[in-house]
Amino acid sequence: MMVDRSIDFNAVKRALGRLPLIISSDEEDVLDKAKRAGLTVVPLHNEPETRQLQISQALLEAIADDFLQAGDRIVAVYSGFERDNLDSVSVINLTEHLARLTSRDLQRLETQVPLEVLRIMVDLAVEIGREGREGKKVGALFVVGNHRKAFSMSHEQIHDPFKGYSRTERSIRSPKVRESMKELAQIDGAFIIGSDGIAYAAGRILDAPAEGLTLSKGLGARHWAAAAISKACNCISIAVSESTGTVRIFQDGKVVLRIEPMDRGMKWQDFDTEPPTADG
């Protein structure tokens, strides 16, 4: 349940009986009240702009915390039209929307990159894969963690757009920085992101050797570069396919997570909001 304001959580809990319920919100007072009612809560960080993105983020957080498992079927209840009314329901099969994304996988990746940083970068990659930029499909490559070694195994293709800015102005926790990264994804080359969540460079050409790697047929140069750098630098790399929007996360030269983005937009069906008139 996506909740923007406090409701009678005890009453909801009684009505549902043993049916598991997760409350997700970006409002601390709402989460506190839900906790006091004995409910499971999932905070929303850096609130996305749309309900669809909020639901995606909430699912990712819930899986990472072991509240949900890949393959579960979820009923999401939320305010789709009016903020004060829970008026919309979506049925979501995690097997379809978050294929192979499990808490065990995320926790394993956390050993190299803090889970908070990983979540932000995964969300950003999925947004790029789903939305593209200015109506065009866009691919992208992110190298996350061990940025000093990644620098030593890459070279500059363009003048670094992040050079000269303060750490605050390069933090991926800032929505403005993430929007800038979506724009910069249109240029060739990789982003270098530190484990501290700071963007150190963009437009880098990766020079890591690709010997000893095995990838699925059909994956191009971007994915080979992502696999090679993840093995050579002991880091995480995230590749967004320009053709399909699929996000692949690499560790030690192998694909460890594959995420198929949700549909590129809500597909609303026509429906009546008023009862029919007497004349039909």
Beta strands, then each sheet from edge to edge (+ up, - down):
strand 1: 22-25
strand 2: 40-43
strand 3: 73-78
strand 4: 88-93
strand 5: 140-144
strand 6: 154-156
strand 7: 190-193
strand 8: 199-206
strand 9: 236-240
strand 10: 247-251
strand 11: 254-259
sheet 1: 1+ 2+
sheet 2: 3+ 4-
sheet 3: 6+ 8- 7+ 5+ 9- 10+ 11-
end
